[in-house]
């Protein structure tokens, strides 16, 4: 008799999203509670260049390696 594969080991089909938030979602939600982060994010604005956004992400630890 074959045992069913546990849910955490099942392969995801294309388009499926994980039920639990990933590292980046967790970090972003955590930082939203930080007053200094919110102020600097607002100061950065939508007109920021890609380099400015990348520096901001590195400063706050929002740069993650891609999962294999």
C-alpha positions as a Markdown table, in Angstrom:
| # | Residue | x | y | z |
|---|---|---|---|---|
| 1 | Unk | 0.0 | 0.0 | 0.0 |
| 2 | Unk | 1.4 | 3.4 | -1.0 |
| 3 | Unk | 1.4 | 6.2 | 1.6 |
| 4 | Unk | 0.3 | 9.7 | 0.4 |
| 5 | Unk | 3.0 | 12.3 | 0.1 |
| 6 | Unk | 2.9 | 14.8 | 3.1 |
| 7 | Unk | 1.5 | 18.2 | 2.1 |
| 8 | Unk | 4.9 | 20.0 | 2.5 |
| 9 | Unk | 6.5 | 17.6 | 0.0 |
| 10 | Unk | 4.0 | 17.8 | -2.7 |
| 11 | Unk | 5.2 | 19.6 | -5.8 |
| 12 | Unk | 3.5 | 22.8 | -6.6 |
| 13 | Unk | 1.7 | 23.2 | -9.9 |
| 14 | Unk | 2.3 | 26.2 | -12.0 |
| 15 | Unk | 0.4 | 29.2 | -10.7 |
| 16 | Unk | 0.0 | 27.8 | -7.2 |
| 17 | Unk | 1.1 | 30.0 | -4.4 |
| 18 | Unk | 2.3 | 28.7 | -1.1 |
| 19 | Unk | -0.2 | 28.8 | 1.8 |
| 20 | Unk | 2.4 | 30.4 | 4.2 |
| 21 | Unk | 4.2 | 33.6 | 3.6 |
| 22 | Unk | 7.8 | 33.5 | 2.4 |
| 23 | Unk | 10.8 | 35.3 | 3.9 |
| 24 | Unk | 10.3 | 38.4 | 1.9 |
| 25 | Unk | 6.7 | 38.8 | 2.9 |
| 26 | Unk | 7.5 | 38.1 | 6.5 |
| 27 | Unk | 10.3 | 40.7 | 6.5 |
| 28 | Unk | 8.1 | 43.3 | 4.8 |
| 29 | Unk | 5.3 | 42.8 | 7.2 |
| 30 | Unk | 7.7 | 43.1 | 10.2 |
| 31 | Unk | 9.3 | 46.3 | 8.8 |
| 32 | Unk | 5.9 | 48.0 | 8.3 |
| 33 | Unk | 5.8 | 48.2 | 12.1 |
| 34 | Unk | 9.1 | 50.1 | 12.2 |
| 35 | Unk | 8.7 | 53.9 | 12.3 |
| 36 | Unk | 12.1 | 54.7 | 10.8 |
| 37 | Unk | 11.6 | 52.2 | 8.0 |
| 38 | Unk | 8.2 | 53.8 | 7.1 |
| 39 | Unk | 9.7 | 57.3 | 7.2 |
| 40 | Unk | 12.6 | 56.4 | 4.9 |
| 41 | Unk | 10.3 | 54.4 | 2.6 |
| 42 | Unk | 8.0 | 57.5 | 2.2 |
| 43 | Unk | 11.0 | 59.7 | 1.7 |
| 44 | Unk | 12.3 | 57.4 | -1.1 |
| 45 | Unk | 9.1 | 57.9 | -3.0 |
| 46 | Unk | 8.1 | 56.6 | -6.4 |
| 47 | Unk | 10.6 | 58.7 | -8.3 |
| 48 | Unk | 13.6 | 56.8 | -6.9 |
| 49 | Unk | 16.0 | 55.2 | -9.3 |
| 50 | Unk | 16.7 | 51.5 | -9.4 |
| 51 | Unk | 20.0 | 52.1 | -7.6 |
| 52 | Unk | 18.4 | 54.0 | -4.8 |
| 53 | Unk | 15.8 | 51.3 | -4.4 |
| 54 | Unk | 18.4 | 48.6 | -4.3 |
| 55 | Unk | 20.5 | 50.5 | -1.7 |
| 56 | Unk | 17.3 | 50.9 | 0.4 |
| 57 | Unk | 16.5 | 47.2 | 0.2 |
| 58 | Unk | 20.1 | 46.2 | 1.1 |
| 59 | Unk | 20.1 | 48.7 | 4.1 |
| 60 | Unk | 16.9 | 47.1 | 5.5 |
| 61 | Unk | 17.8 | 43.5 | 4.6 |
| 62 | Unk | 15.2 | 43.1 | 1.9 |
| 63 | Unk | 17.6 | 41.4 | -0.5 |
| 64 | Unk | 17.1 | 37.6 | -0.7 |
| 65 | Unk | 18.8 | 34.9 | -2.7 |
| 66 | Unk | 16.6 | 33.2 | -5.2 |
| 67 | Unk | 15.3 | 29.8 | -4.2 |
| 68 | Unk | 16.5 | 26.9 | -6.4 |
